[in-house]
Every structure is written in structure tokens, then in C-alpha cells.
Amino acid sequence: MLDSAQTVHVVDDDPDVRTAIEFLLEARGLKVTTYESAAQFLKSYDPAAPGCIVLDLALPEMSGIELQRALEARCSVLPIIFLTGRGDIATSVHAMKHGAADFLTKPVEDGALVAAVFQALVRNNELRAMRAERDRITERMARLTAREREVLELIAAGRLNKQIAADLGTVENTVKFHRANLMRKLDVNTFADLVKMVERAADFKKPAP
């Protein structure tokens, strides 16, 4: 399901291309904003705003690839659909490796572009949901004391309370106390939920493929 607040940002130095894409997408009920350059887009870029980008590869001053790199450095979750007037396999491979949603050759077929845009908007929803979950888990993990983090790591490793107490040089009741506290701070009610949260936190720390 799409978000009505999502905007398709069209960045192309050709006014005819911008107008044609804007007309095409607005006819499908989408909100569209156009820009004649990468610099103009960056001036109005809002990292919290949902949507996607239809981006010309060969832009003056700052190319489409350079804009992609700039957004990657800002941890943007706006999927990018590249448009190019020539088939450049090396560039397309580079763009896709760095997270491009699609790479289409001009003149692009209306159906192909519309399909790519809708897929990118769905992906944007997924990425924003993942980021919200990551932020929520990170905020909860930050509530834990150093000792509670130690207990949590040992719980995640499958250690029992008695074993954790021996590992930490304390008594089992103290471990139970820490365990109850960390579960309260992490807002989980069951051991299964606790393990799931630890696994998700570990996933977020892994580098992107």
C-alpha cells in the first residue's frame, strides 16, 4: 500500500522530459516535483520525506551517479530510478550495486517507467519501516546499563541464569533481577520476543550487501 505523502522527484535537465514524466505520473494519481539539476534537488531535499527519484544519468555539473553518492552518504532511503540516453553497462552495474531501484534507457516506455516508479514507492515504504524499527530498537538498547548488556549477550548466547551468574561472578538472583530489568526496558514480555529483538539488532549492525 502506497503512502499519499510520497512524492516522485524527477531530476532531468531536459524540460520536455520533465514535463512528459510529470504528466504521465500525475495521470496515475502520483504527486510529482521536478528539478532541472542535482543541485536544485539537494537544496530542497528532506531526508524525512517519503518517495522516490527518477534521475537523469547525464546531468551538468553534478551527474546522476554523483547525486546518488551524495544521497548514499546522507543515508537516504529514497529509491532511485536512473534514466539514460545511452546504454552503459558499467555505469548501470555501479548504480545497481549502490542501491539503484532500476536503470532505464531513454526513450523509456510509459508502462516500464510507471511500473518502476510504483515498485520504488513500495520499496520506500519498506525501507522507512525498517529504519523506524531500527531506531526503536536502538533507543531501547540505549536504556540498558553495562551489566544489563552483558547479561543480555549471555542470554542471547543461550546461557541459563545459573551459568550467567557463574560467568559474571555473581549470584543467580542478581541475574534474575538484571534480566527482569532489561526485559522491562526493552519492552518485551517473553524470552522469544527478547531473542527476536537481539537478532534484529544484530541484523542492523551488518553491512549492506
Residue pairs with C-beta under 8 A, 6 or more apart in sequence:
1 125
2 118
2 121
2 122
2 125
3 50
3 121
3 125
4 31
5 31
5 49
5 50
6 30
6 31
6 50
6 51
6 52
6 121
6 124
6 125
7 31
7 32
7 33
7 49
7 50
7 51
8 25
8 30
8 31
8 32
8 33
8 51
8 52
8 53
8 54
8 117
8 121
9 32
9 33
9 34
9 35
9 41
9 51
9 52
9 53
9 54
9 78
10 18
10 21
10 22
10 25
10 32
10 33
10 34
10 35
10 53
10 54
11 34
11 35
11 36
11 37
11 38
11 40
11 41
11 53
11 54
11 55
11 56
11 59
11 64
11 67
12 18
12 21
12 34
12 35
12 36
12 54
12 55
12 56
12 59
12 83
13 36
13 37
13 56
13 59
13 60
14 56
15 36
17 56
17 83
17 106
18 34
18 35
18 36
19 34
21 32
21 34
21 54
21 113
22 32
22 34
24 110
24 113
24 114
25 32
25 114
25 117
26 32
28 114
30 117
30 121
31 51
33 44
35 41
35 44
37 59
37 60
37 61
37 62
38 59
38 61
38 62
38 63
38 64
38 66
38 67
38 70
39 61
39 62
41 53
41 67
42 67
42 70
45 71
45 74
45 76
47 74
47 75
47 76
50 124
50 125
50 128
51 78
51 121
51 124
52 78
52 79
52 80
52 81
52 101
52 117
52 120
52 121
52 123
52 124
53 71
53 78
53 79
53 80
53 81
54 81
54 83
54 113
54 117
55 64
55 67
55 68
55 80
55 81
55 82
55 83
56 64
56 82
56 83
56 84
57 63
57 64
57 65
57 82
57 83
57 84
57 85
57 88
57 91
57 95
58 64
58 84
58 85
59 67
62 70
64 80
64 82
64 84
64 95
65 91
65 94
65 95
68 80
68 95
68 98
68 99
68 100
69 98
71 78
71 80
72 98
72 99
77 124
77 127
77 128
77 131
78 124
79 99
79 100
79 101
79 120
79 121
79 123
79 124
79 127
80 95
80 99
80 100
80 101
80 120
81 100
81 101
81 102
81 103
81 104
81 113
81 116
81 117
81 120
82 92
82 95
82 100
82 102
82 103
82 104
83 104
83 105
83 106
83 108
84 91
84 92
84 103
84 104
84 105
84 106
85 105
85 106
86 105
87 105
92 100
92 103
95 103
96 103
99 208
101 116
101 119
101 120
101 123
102 116
102 119
102 120
104 112
104 113
104 116
133 200
134 200
134 204
137 197
137 200
137 201
137 204
138 201
138 204
140 185
140 186
140 187
140 197
141 149
141 186
141 201
143 185
143 186
144 152
144 182
144 185
144 186
147 168
147 178
148 178
148 181
148 182
148 185
150 168
151 164
151 168
151 175
151 178
151 179
151 182
152 182
152 194
152 198
154 163
154 164
154 167
154 168
155 164
155 179
155 191
155 194
155 195
155 198
156 195
156 198
156 199
159 167
161 172
161 175
161 176
161 179
162 172
164 175
165 171
165 172
165 174
165 175
168 175
183 189
183 194
186 194
186 197
188 194
188 197
